Amino acid sequence: MDLIDKIKDLAARIPKQLEHIQTEEATKNAFIMPFINALGYDIFNPMEVIPEFTADIGTKKGEKVDYAIKKDDDIIILIECKWCGADLHHDHASQLYRYFSATEARFAILTNGVAYEFYSDIDEPNKMDSKPFFTFDMLSFQDHQVSELKKFTKSAFSLEDILTTASTLKYTSAIKKILEKELADPSEAFVRFFASQIFDGRLTKTVIEQFTDIVKEARKQFINERINERIKSALSANDAQEEEEKQLSQEEPLAQEESNGIVTTEEEIEGYYVVKAILRESVDLSRVIMRDTKSYCGILLDDNNRKPICRLHFNRAQKYLGVMSEKQEEKIPIELIDDIYKYSEQIKATILEYDQDASA
């Protein structure tokens, strides 16, 4: 299972469990330890994930950080945990700040099991920054943020690679917050920036007030126009795809019927396109090939019989979807073609398995 699937699985559990988590220890067990495990670190191996790590600070002995993660015998990440109902704030970060300066770790995470704040020493060497360079919210994240999170996994961790992008992430995030605030409630300086470029008169208080409303209206129109453009673009692409699929659905059954008495039905073609839709973001779709037989319609990776993605058993009243589990087929009864979407994760996992075998 890829990282994004693991994170989505963990995120789906959180809303159901939040009200039952009343302590920091429960937060660790329910949310934080599974998160560390999702990153590929063995939470049961004390040589890899050290709970209650002692970080002595000068004359103050016995200071402990909740977790320290090791790789190649080096401490790479410190993790300070709080109860899931607690808001992360400066006081919590200052506690982690003390631990950071006492170890060789270049990264520290402050978390309540829902939000994860990632810190480093971008501004001043060996001194933890006052603000995180990356924040990951389990209940509100985008795919590109998972790509950044992936850099902290055991298999991908590279100090140099993360530090190279950390400063960009930090300042990009800060600028986005400023833009979000200004677009929601434009400050006088923000309004003046635009007004000074298009208004020739003196920028009096009355003029600024007028331009504040104009800036808000311009912002609303700009965002709506961009959204409409994206919608039109998506609809145009969808129309083109539907036309292509329509042409193929008209051509392919005829071609198949002429060969060995095999007839590819409309339902099999529809099922084939559902599988391609599922895999659209996982693999180059030119590698996903349909090959029909008398007993079932096979969907293969790279047109290779040894790489079946799934099988469509649609020749009887009861339809079955054949999904591959450890290269063995499991036949699942389905009622509708769209039911194939319910098994998207298994279908994606099969692709991942074949690609991992190829790279091994």
C-alpha positions as a Markdown table, in Angstrom:
| # | Residue | x | y | z |
|---|---|---|---|---|
| 1 | Met | 0.0 | 0.0 | 0.0 |
| 2 | Asp | 1.4 | 3.4 | -1.0 |
| 3 | Leu | 1.8 | 6.2 | 1.6 |
| 4 | Ile | -1.2 | 8.2 | 0.4 |
| 5 | Asp | -3.4 | 5.1 | 0.8 |
| 6 | Lys | -2.1 | 4.5 | 4.4 |
| 7 | Ile | -2.6 | 8.2 | 5.3 |
| 8 | Lys | -6.2 | 8.2 | 3.9 |
| 9 | Asp | -6.9 | 5.0 | 5.9 |
| 10 | Leu | -5.6 | 6.6 | 9.1 |
| 11 | Ala | -7.5 | 9.9 | 8.4 |
| 12 | Ala | -10.8 | 8.0 | 7.9 |
| 13 | Arg | -10.5 | 6.6 | 11.4 |
| 14 | Ile | -9.9 | 9.9 | 13.2 |
| 15 | Pro | -13.4 | 11.5 | 13.2 |
| 16 | Lys | -14.8 | 8.2 | 14.6 |
| 17 | Gln | -12.3 | 8.0 | 17.4 |
| 18 | Leu | -11.7 | 11.6 | 18.5 |
| 19 | Glu | -14.4 | 11.8 | 21.1 |
| 20 | His | -13.1 | 8.6 | 22.8 |
| 21 | Ile | -9.5 | 9.9 | 23.1 |
| 22 | Gln | -9.2 | 11.7 | 26.4 |
| 23 | Thr | -5.5 | 11.6 | 27.2 |
| 24 | Glu | -2.1 | 12.2 | 25.6 |
| 25 | Glu | -1.2 | 8.5 | 26.0 |
| 26 | Ala | -4.4 | 7.4 | 24.2 |
| 27 | Thr | -3.6 | 9.9 | 21.4 |
| 28 | Lys | -0.2 | 8.3 | 20.9 |
| 29 | Asn | -1.6 | 4.8 | 20.7 |
| 30 | Ala | -4.6 | 5.6 | 18.4 |
| 31 | Phe | -3.1 | 8.3 | 16.1 |
| 32 | Ile | 0.6 | 9.0 | 16.4 |
| 33 | Met | 2.1 | 5.5 | 16.6 |
| 34 | Pro | 0.1 | 4.4 | 13.5 |
| 35 | Phe | 1.3 | 7.6 | 11.7 |
| 36 | Ile | 5.0 | 6.8 | 12.5 |
| 37 | Asn | 4.4 | 3.2 | 11.3 |
| 38 | Ala | 2.9 | 4.5 | 8.1 |
| 39 | Leu | 6.1 | 6.4 | 7.4 |
| 40 | Gly | 7.8 | 3.0 | 7.5 |
| 41 | Tyr | 9.5 | 3.0 | 10.9 |
| 42 | Asp | 9.1 | 0.0 | 13.2 |
| 43 | Ile | 7.4 | 1.3 | 16.3 |
| 44 | Phe | 8.2 | -1.9 | 18.2 |
| 45 | Asn | 12.0 | -1.7 | 17.5 |
| 46 | Pro | 13.7 | 0.5 | 20.2 |
| 47 | Met | 16.7 | 0.8 | 17.9 |
| 48 | Glu | 14.6 | 2.6 | 15.4 |
| 49 | Val | 11.8 | 4.3 | 17.3 |
| 50 | Ile | 12.8 | 5.3 | 20.9 |
| 51 | Pro | 10.0 | 6.2 | 23.2 |
| 52 | Glu | 10.7 | 8.6 | 26.1 |
| 53 | Phe | 14.0 | 9.6 | 24.6 |
| 54 | Thr | 16.3 | 11.3 | 27.2 |
| 55 | Ala | 17.6 | 14.6 | 25.9 |
| 56 | Asp | 19.7 | 16.1 | 28.8 |
| 57 | Ile | 20.0 | 19.9 | 28.6 |
| 58 | Gly | 23.0 | 21.4 | 30.3 |
| 59 | Thr | 22.7 | 20.8 | 34.0 |
| 60 | Lys | 19.1 | 19.8 | 33.6 |
| 61 | Lys | 19.1 | 16.0 | 33.4 |
| 62 | Gly | 16.3 | 13.6 | 32.6 |
| 63 | Glu | 14.5 | 15.7 | 30.0 |
| 64 | Lys | 12.5 | 13.4 | 27.8 |
| 65 | Val | 11.0 | 13.8 | 24.4 |
| 66 | Asp | 8.1 | 11.5 | 23.5 |
| 67 | Tyr | 9.8 | 9.8 | 20.5 |
| 68 | Ala | 13.1 | 9.9 | 18.7 |
| 69 | Ile | 13.5 | 8.2 | 15.3 |
| 70 | Lys | 16.8 | 6.7 | 14.4 |
| 71 | Lys | 18.2 | 5.8 | 11.0 |
| 72 | Asp | 21.7 | 4.4 | 10.5 |
| 73 | Asp | 22.3 | 4.9 | 14.3 |
| 74 | Asp | 21.7 | 8.7 | 14.0 |
| 75 | Ile | 18.8 | 10.5 | 15.6 |
| 76 | Ile | 17.0 | 12.1 | 12.6 |
| 77 | Ile | 13.6 | 13.2 | 14.0 |
| 78 | Leu | 12.3 | 14.2 | 17.4 |
| 79 | Ile | 8.6 | 14.0 | 18.1 |
| 80 | Glu | 6.7 | 15.8 | 20.9 |
| 81 | Cys | 3.1 | 14.7 | 21.4 |
| 82 | Lys | 0.1 | 16.4 | 22.9 |
| 83 | Trp | -3.5 | 15.3 | 23.5 |
| 84 | Cys | -5.6 | 15.3 | 20.3 |
| 85 | Gly | -7.9 | 17.9 | 21.9 |
| 86 | Ala | -5.1 | 20.4 | 22.5 |
| 87 | Asp | -4.3 | 23.2 | 20.2 |
| 88 | Leu | -0.6 | 23.4 | 19.2 |
| 89 | His | 0.9 | 26.7 | 20.3 |
| 90 | His | 4.1 | 28.5 | 21.0 |
| 91 | Asp | 4.6 | 27.0 | 24.5 |
| 92 | His | 4.5 | 23.5 | 23.2 |
| 93 | Ala | 7.0 | 24.4 | 20.5 |
| 94 | Ser | 9.3 | 26.1 | 23.0 |
| 95 | Gln | 9.5 | 22.8 | 24.9 |
| 96 | Leu | 10.5 | 21.0 | 21.8 |
| 97 | Tyr | 13.0 | 23.8 | 21.1 |
| 98 | Arg | 15.0 | 22.8 | 24.2 |
| 99 | Tyr | 15.2 | 19.2 | 23.2 |
| 100 | Phe | 16.2 | 20.1 | 19.6 |
| 101 | Ser | 19.3 | 22.0 | 20.7 |
| 102 | Ala | 20.5 | 19.0 | 22.9 |
| 103 | Thr | 20.5 | 16.4 | 20.1 |
| 104 | Glu | 22.0 | 16.0 | 16.6 |
| 105 | Ala | 18.5 | 15.8 | 15.0 |
| 106 | Arg | 17.8 | 18.3 | 12.2 |
| 107 | Phe | 14.0 | 17.8 | 12.3 |
| 108 | Ala | 11.4 | 17.9 | 15.0 |
| 109 | Ile | 7.7 | 17.3 | 14.9 |
| 110 | Leu | 5.1 | 18.8 | 17.2 |
| 111 | Thr | 1.8 | 17.0 | 17.0 |
| 112 | Asn | -1.6 | 16.3 | 18.6 |
| 113 | Gly | -2.2 | 13.3 | 16.4 |
| 114 | Val | -4.3 | 15.4 | 13.9 |
| 115 | Ala | -1.9 | 18.2 | 13.0 |
| 116 | Tyr | 1.8 | 17.6 | 12.5 |
| 117 | Glu | 4.1 | 20.6 | 12.5 |
| 118 | Phe | 7.6 | 20.0 | 11.1 |
| 119 | Tyr | 10.5 | 22.2 | 12.3 |
| 120 | Ser | 14.1 | 22.5 | 11.4 |
| 121 | Asp | 17.0 | 25.0 | 11.8 |
| 122 | Ile | 16.6 | 26.9 | 8.5 |
| 123 | Asp | 17.1 | 30.4 | 10.0 |
| 124 | Glu | 20.0 | 29.7 | 12.3 |
| 125 | Pro | 22.1 | 26.5 | 12.4 |
| 126 | Asn | 21.5 | 24.2 | 15.4 |
| 127 | Lys | 18.7 | 26.3 | 16.6 |
| 128 | Met | 15.1 | 25.3 | 16.0 |
| 129 | Asp | 13.1 | 27.8 | 14.0 |
| 130 | Ser | 10.2 | 29.5 | 15.8 |
| 131 | Lys | 7.8 | 28.5 | 13.0 |
| 132 | Pro | 7.3 | 25.2 | 11.2 |
| 133 | Phe | 8.4 | 24.8 | 7.6 |
| 134 | Phe | 5.7 | 22.3 | 6.9 |
| 135 | Thr | 2.3 | 21.5 | 8.5 |
| 136 | Phe | 0.3 | 18.4 | 7.7 |
| 137 | Asp | -3.3 | 18.1 | 8.8 |
| 138 | Met | -4.7 | 14.6 | 8.8 |
| 139 | Leu | -8.2 | 15.9 | 8.3 |
| 140 | Ser | -7.4 | 18.4 | 5.5 |
| 141 | Phe | -4.6 | 17.6 | 3.1 |
| 142 | Gln | -3.9 | 17.6 | -0.6 |
| 143 | Asp | -2.0 | 15.0 | -2.6 |
| 144 | His | 1.0 | 17.3 | -3.1 |
| 145 | Gln | 1.4 | 17.6 | 0.7 |
| 146 | Val | 1.6 | 13.8 | 0.9 |
| 147 | Ser | 4.4 | 14.0 | -1.6 |
| 148 | Glu | 6.3 | 16.3 | 0.8 |
| 149 | Leu | 5.4 | 13.9 | 3.7 |
| 150 | Lys | 6.8 | 11.0 | 1.7 |
| 151 | Lys | 10.3 | 12.6 | 2.0 |
| 152 | Phe | 10.2 | 11.7 | 5.7 |
| 153 | Thr | 9.5 | 8.0 | 5.2 |
| 154 | Lys | 12.2 | 5.5 | 6.1 |
| 155 | Ser | 12.8 | 4.4 | 2.5 |
| 156 | Ala | 13.0 | 8.0 | 1.1 |
| 157 | Phe | 14.6 | 9.9 | 3.9 |
| 158 | Ser | 17.5 | 12.1 | 2.8 |
| 159 | Leu | 18.7 | 14.9 | 5.0 |
| 160 | Glu | 20.1 | 16.9 | 2.1 |
| 161 | Asp | 16.9 | 16.6 | -0.1 |
| 162 | Ile | 14.6 | 17.7 | 2.7 |
| 163 | Leu | 16.7 | 20.6 | 3.7 |
| 164 | Thr | 16.9 | 21.7 | 0.1 |
| 165 | Thr | 13.2 | 22.1 | -0.1 |
| 166 | Ala | 12.4 | 23.0 | 3.5 |
| 167 | Ser | 13.1 | 26.8 | 3.2 |
| 168 | Thr | 11.0 | 27.0 | 0.0 |
| 169 | Leu | 8.2 | 25.2 | 1.8 |
| 170 | Lys | 8.4 | 27.4 | 4.8 |
| 171 | Tyr | 8.2 | 30.7 | 2.9 |
| 172 | Thr | 5.7 | 29.5 | 0.4 |
| 173 | Ser | 3.4 | 28.4 | 3.2 |
| 174 | Ala | 3.8 | 31.8 | 4.9 |
| 175 | Ile | 3.1 | 33.7 | 1.7 |
| 176 | Lys | 0.0 | 31.6 | 1.1 |
| 177 | Lys | -1.3 | 32.4 | 4.6 |
| 178 | Ile | -0.8 | 36.1 | 4.0 |
| 179 | Leu | -2.6 | 35.9 | 0.6 |
| 180 | Glu | -5.4 | 34.0 | 2.2 |
| 181 | Lys | -5.8 | 36.6 | 4.9 |
| 182 | Glu | -5.6 | 39.5 | 2.4 |
| 183 | Leu | -8.0 | 38.0 | 0.0 |
| 184 | Ala | -10.5 | 37.4 | 2.8 |
| 185 | Asp | -10.1 | 40.8 | 4.4 |
| 186 | Pro | -7.9 | 43.2 | 2.4 |
| 187 | Ser | -5.7 | 45.4 | 4.6 |
| 188 | Glu | -5.2 | 49.1 | 3.8 |
| 189 | Ala | -1.6 | 48.4 | 2.5 |
| 190 | Phe | -3.0 | 45.7 | 0.2 |
| 191 | Val | -5.7 | 48.0 | -1.2 |
| 192 | Arg | -3.1 | 50.8 | -1.6 |
| 193 | Phe | -0.9 | 48.5 | -3.7 |
| 194 | Phe | -3.6 | 48.1 | -6.3 |
| 195 | Ala | -5.1 | 51.6 | -6.1 |
| 196 | Ser | -1.7 | 53.3 | -6.5 |
| 197 | Gln | -1.2 | 51.5 | -9.9 |
| 198 | Ile | -4.6 | 52.5 | -11.4 |
| 199 | Phe | -5.8 | 55.7 | -9.6 |
| 200 | Asp | -4.1 | 59.0 | -10.5 |
| 201 | Gly | -5.5 | 61.1 | -7.7 |
| 202 | Arg | -4.5 | 61.3 | -4.0 |
| 203 | Leu | -5.3 | 58.2 | -2.0 |
| 204 | Thr | -7.4 | 59.7 | 0.7 |
| 205 | Lys | -9.2 | 57.7 | 3.3 |
| 206 | Thr | -12.5 | 57.9 | 1.3 |
| 207 | Val | -10.7 | 56.7 | -1.8 |
| 208 | Ile | -9.2 | 53.8 | 0.1 |
| 209 | Glu | -12.6 | 52.8 | 1.4 |
| 210 | Gln | -14.0 | 52.8 | -2.1 |
| 211 | Phe | -11.1 | 50.8 | -3.5 |
| 212 | Thr | -11.5 | 48.3 | -0.6 |
| 213 | Asp | -14.9 | 47.3 | -2.0 |
| 214 | Ile | -13.5 | 47.3 | -5.6 |
| 215 | Val | -10.7 | 45.0 | -4.6 |
| 216 | Lys | -13.1 | 42.6 | -2.9 |
| 217 | Glu | -15.3 | 42.6 | -6.0 |
| 218 | Ala | -12.3 | 42.1 | -8.3 |
| 219 | Arg | -11.1 | 39.2 | -6.1 |
| 220 | Lys | -14.5 | 37.5 | -6.3 |
| 221 | Gln | -14.8 | 37.9 | -10.1 |
| 222 | Phe | -11.2 | 36.7 | -10.6 |
| 223 | Ile | -11.7 | 33.6 | -8.6 |
| 224 | Asn | -15.1 | 32.8 | -10.2 |
| 225 | Glu | -13.6 | 33.3 | -13.7 |
| 226 | Arg | -10.7 | 30.9 | -12.9 |
| 227 | Ile | -13.1 | 28.3 | -11.5 |
| 228 | Asn | -15.3 | 28.6 | -14.6 |
| 229 | Glu | -12.3 | 28.2 | -16.9 |
| 230 | Arg | -11.2 | 25.0 | -15.1 |
| 231 | Ile | -14.7 | 23.6 | -15.2 |
| 232 | Lys | -15.0 | 24.3 | -19.0 |
| 233 | Ser | -11.6 | 22.8 | -19.6 |
| 234 | Ala | -12.5 | 19.7 | -17.6 |
| 235 | Leu | -15.9 | 19.4 | -19.4 |
| 236 | Ser | -14.1 | 19.8 | -22.8 |
| 237 | Ala | -11.6 | 17.1 | -21.9 |
| 238 | Asn | -14.4 | 14.8 | -20.7 |
| 239 | Asp | -16.4 | 15.3 | -23.9 |
| 240 | Ala | -13.4 | 14.5 | -26.0 |
| 241 | Gln | -12.8 | 11.3 | -23.9 |
| 242 | Glu | -16.4 | 10.2 | -24.2 |
| 243 | Glu | -16.3 | 10.7 | -28.0 |
| 244 | Glu | -13.1 | 8.6 | -28.2 |
| 245 | Glu | -14.7 | 5.9 | -26.0 |
| 246 | Lys | -17.8 | 5.9 | -28.1 |
| 247 | Gln | -15.8 | 5.4 | -31.2 |
| 248 | Leu | -13.8 | 2.6 | -29.6 |
| 249 | Ser | -16.9 | 0.9 | -28.3 |
| 250 | Gln | -18.3 | 0.8 | -31.8 |
| 251 | Glu | -15.1 | -0.6 | -33.3 |
| 252 | Glu | -13.8 | -3.1 | -30.7 |
| 253 | Pro | -16.8 | -5.5 | -30.5 |
| 254 | Leu | -16.7 | -6.0 | -34.3 |
| 255 | Ala | -13.0 | -6.6 | -34.3 |
| 256 | Gln | -13.3 | -9.1 | -31.5 |
| 257 | Glu | -16.3 | -10.9 | -32.9 |
| 258 | Glu | -14.3 | -11.8 | -36.0 |
| 259 | Ser | -11.6 | -13.6 | -34.0 |
| 260 | Asn | -12.2 | -17.1 | -32.7 |
| 261 | Gly | -15.9 | -16.5 | -32.1 |
| 262 | Ile | -15.1 | -14.2 | -29.1 |
| 263 | Val | -17.6 | -11.4 | -28.7 |
| 264 | Thr | -16.7 | -8.4 | -26.5 |
| 265 | Thr | -19.9 | -7.0 | -25.0 |
| 266 | Glu | -20.8 | -3.4 | -24.3 |
| 267 | Glu | -20.7 | -4.2 | -20.5 |
| 268 | Glu | -17.1 | -5.6 | -20.8 |
| 269 | Ile | -16.0 | -2.4 | -22.6 |
| 270 | Glu | -17.7 | -0.3 | -20.0 |
| 271 | Gly | -16.0 | -2.3 | -17.3 |
| 272 | Tyr | -12.7 | -1.8 | -19.0 |
| 273 | Tyr | -13.1 | 2.0 | -19.0 |
| 274 | Val | -14.1 | 1.9 | -15.4 |
| 275 | Val | -10.8 | 0.1 | -14.6 |
| 276 | Lys | -8.9 | 2.7 | -16.7 |
| 277 | Ala | -10.6 | 5.5 | -14.8 |
| 278 | Ile | -9.5 | 4.0 | -11.5 |
| 279 | Leu | -5.9 | 3.7 | -12.6 |
| 280 | Arg | -5.7 | 7.1 | -14.3 |
| 281 | Glu | -3.4 | 8.6 | -11.7 |
| 282 | Ser | -1.6 | 5.4 | -10.9 |
| 283 | Val | -0.1 | 4.3 | -14.2 |
| 284 | Asp | 0.3 | 5.3 | -17.9 |
| 285 | Leu | -3.1 | 4.2 | -19.3 |
| 286 | Ser | -1.4 | 3.0 | -22.5 |
| 287 | Arg | -0.1 | 0.1 | -20.4 |
| 288 | Val | -3.6 | -1.0 | -19.5 |
| 289 | Ile | -4.8 | -3.5 | -22.1 |
| 290 | Met | -8.1 | -5.4 | -22.6 |
| 291 | Arg | -7.8 | -9.0 | -23.9 |
| 292 | Asp | -11.0 | -10.9 | -24.2 |
| 293 | Thr | -11.4 | -14.7 | -24.0 |
| 294 | Lys | -14.3 | -17.1 | -24.2 |
| 295 | Ser | -14.6 | -17.5 | -20.5 |
| 296 | Tyr | -13.8 | -14.0 | -19.2 |
| 297 | Cys | -12.5 | -10.5 | -20.3 |
| 298 | Gly | -9.0 | -10.0 | -19.0 |
| 299 | Ile | -7.5 | -6.6 | -18.3 |
| 300 | Leu | -3.7 | -6.8 | -18.3 |
| 301 | Leu | -0.7 | -4.6 | -17.5 |
| 302 | Asp | 1.6 | -4.2 | -20.5 |
| 303 | Asp | -0.5 | -6.7 | -22.5 |
| 304 | Asn | 1.2 | -9.5 | -20.4 |
| 305 | Asn | -0.8 | -12.6 | -19.4 |
| 306 | Arg | 1.4 | -12.8 | -16.3 |
| 307 | Lys | 0.3 | -9.4 | -15.2 |
| 308 | Pro | -3.5 | -9.6 | -14.9 |
| 309 | Ile | -4.9 | -6.5 | -13.3 |
| 310 | Cys | -8.4 | -7.9 | -13.0 |
| 311 | Arg | -10.9 | -10.1 | -14.9 |
| 312 | Leu | -14.5 | -9.4 | -15.9 |
| 313 | His | -16.8 | -12.4 | -15.7 |
| 314 | Phe | -19.8 | -11.0 | -17.4 |
| 315 | Asn | -21.0 | -13.9 | -19.5 |
| 316 | Arg | -23.7 | -15.0 | -17.1 |
| 317 | Ala | -26.6 | -13.4 | -15.3 |
| 318 | Gln | -24.5 | -13.1 | -12.1 |
| 319 | Lys | -21.5 | -10.9 | -12.9 |
| 320 | Tyr | -18.2 | -11.4 | -11.1 |
| 321 | Leu | -15.2 | -9.1 | -10.8 |
| 322 | Gly | -11.9 | -11.1 | -10.5 |
| 323 | Val | -9.4 | -9.2 | -8.4 |
| 324 | Met | -5.9 | -10.4 | -7.9 |
| 325 | Ser | -4.5 | -11.0 | -4.4 |
| 326 | Glu | -0.9 | -12.2 | -4.3 |
| 327 | Lys | -1.3 | -13.2 | -7.9 |
| 328 | Gln | -4.3 | -15.4 | -7.1 |
| 329 | Glu | -7.8 | -14.4 | -8.4 |
| 330 | Glu | -10.6 | -13.7 | -6.0 |
| 331 | Lys | -14.0 | -13.7 | -7.8 |
| 332 | Ile | -16.4 | -11.1 | -6.2 |
| 333 | Pro | -20.1 | -10.9 | -7.2 |
| 334 | Ile | -21.2 | -7.5 | -8.4 |
| 335 | Glu | -24.6 | -6.2 | -9.5 |
| 336 | Leu | -23.6 | -3.0 | -11.5 |
| 337 | Ile | -20.6 | -2.1 | -13.6 |
| 338 | Asp | -20.1 | 0.9 | -11.3 |
| 339 | Asp | -19.6 | -1.6 | -8.4 |
| 340 | Ile | -16.0 | -2.0 | -9.7 |
| 341 | Tyr | -15.2 | 1.3 | -8.2 |
| 342 | Lys | -15.7 | -0.3 | -4.7 |
| 343 | Tyr | -12.6 | -2.3 | -5.3 |
| 344 | Ser | -10.3 | 0.5 | -6.5 |
| 345 | Glu | -7.7 | 0.0 | -3.8 |
| 346 | Gln | -7.3 | -3.7 | -4.6 |
| 347 | Ile | -6.9 | -2.8 | -8.3 |
| 348 | Lys | -4.3 | -0.1 | -7.6 |
| 349 | Ala | -2.5 | -2.4 | -5.2 |
| 350 | Thr | -2.1 | -5.0 | -8.0 |
| 351 | Ile | -0.4 | -2.4 | -10.3 |
| 352 | Leu | 1.9 | -1.4 | -7.5 |
| 353 | Glu | 2.9 | -5.0 | -6.8 |
| 354 | Tyr | 3.8 | -5.6 | -10.4 |
| 355 | Asp | 5.9 | -2.4 | -10.6 |
| 356 | Gln | 7.6 | -3.3 | -7.3 |
| 357 | Asp | 8.5 | -6.7 | -8.6 |
| 358 | Ala | 9.9 | -5.2 | -11.8 |
| 359 | Ser | 12.2 | -2.8 | -9.8 |
| 360 | Ala | 13.3 | -5.4 | -7.4 |
